[in-house]
Amino acid sequence: MKAVHFGAGNIGRGFIGALLSYAGYSVTFVDVNEHVIDALNKRGQYTVTVAGEKKETFEVKNVEGIHSVEGESAVMTAVKQADLVTTAVGPNVLQHIAPAIAKGLSRRDSQQKVNVIACENAVRATSELKKEIFASLTPEEGEEVEGIAGFADAAVDRIVPNVQSSDVLAVTVEPFYEWVVEGSSLKNSLGVDEALVVDDLDPYIERKLFTVNTGHAAAAYAGFREGYKTIREALVDDEIKPLVRAALNETKEVLIEKYGFNMEEQETYIDKIITRFQNPNIEDLVERVGRGPIRKLGAHERLVKPACMLYDIGKHPQALPQTIFHALHFHVQGDEESERLQEMIQTNGYGPALAAVANLEESHPLIQQIEMLANR
């Protein structure tokens, strides 16, 4: 079996690429980093360290790389021949890789099925990737691709921190991982036992988004304002950890109300998530987690959506608005979104800036609560 994976960064190598290789796929990584690509082609394998109570290492084998710019023809050929195409490039990059995927898919044999899965930290990223791919196809090509390609949305979860190493390919990961794939969209068997294939992905998307991502964001944005470097340091703070817990208690109400999750099971899940964030073997940087605040403050994202859902059912959240207010202070040089957000706030104020990025009316109770926090 052949897989083409776009994105040879830490998540690509340490999570998706590793699972695919373990499942028996030969994995071709596509990336712009020529040092990583050259090393993959020279060695054909790399080391993954699992940072649990006892560190363990294993080798990921049968891998190679293609430079996404210089090897455009090779990328097209690899997609043309693949049984599976996956991504871990960041949601904002999907539009840039879609044309290359489209070219490969449009040249496939009409009998050769393929699955395409965007493994991004975003809601239904594969659906977004599909739109971009079909925008690069003629109607006739689109009809042919629709017949042979399955575009399956997925929810992914694994902390893969940036750990300094003299080895350009070595990567460190946490022990926990989850890859949930919507099976109804697959054209053929995924062939990865470690992936959970389900009929309805929505409950898993929002459970992960409103627990893992909300909790991570709460720790990162509060930690940033207090000057902490890592998520684990932030969670030692006597005010930040209770805020994270309170935010997840609020999202728990949403998950139970909407999907009927069991309360005790969700509380256990929250405990597991907070324990993961405190893993002493992983240093996850506050700045890494907080980057891209405009996207993370979007209407369908980890903070604003659950807060609005609570308002809609007559609740009055406190921890989520406080976390959102912390997020509005996030500013890291080189992070374009945080720089743009600060410009919006300086020009219009906290409430109007949030209303703009979250697509809310300024009269919305969340915006009013943000204004109250700003005027304290």
ABEGO torsion letter per residue (X at the ends): XBBBBBEABAAAAABAAAAAAAAGBBBBBBBABAAAAAAAAAAGBBBBBBBBABBBBBBBBGBBBBBAAAAAAAAAAAAAABABBBBBAEAAAAAAAAAAAAAAAAABBAABBBBBBBBBBBBGAAAAAAAAAAAABBAAAAAAAAAABBBBBBBBBBBBBBBBBABAABBBBBABBBBBBBAAABABBAGBAABBBBABAAAAAAAAAAAAAAAAAAAAAAAAAAGBABAAAAAABAAAAAAAAAAAAAAAAAAAAAAGBBAAAAAAAAAAAAAAAABAABBBBAAAAABGAAAAABAABAAAAAAAAAAAAGBBBAAAAAAAAAAAABBBBGBAAAAAAAAAAAAAEAAAAAAAAAGBBAABAAAAAAAAAAAX
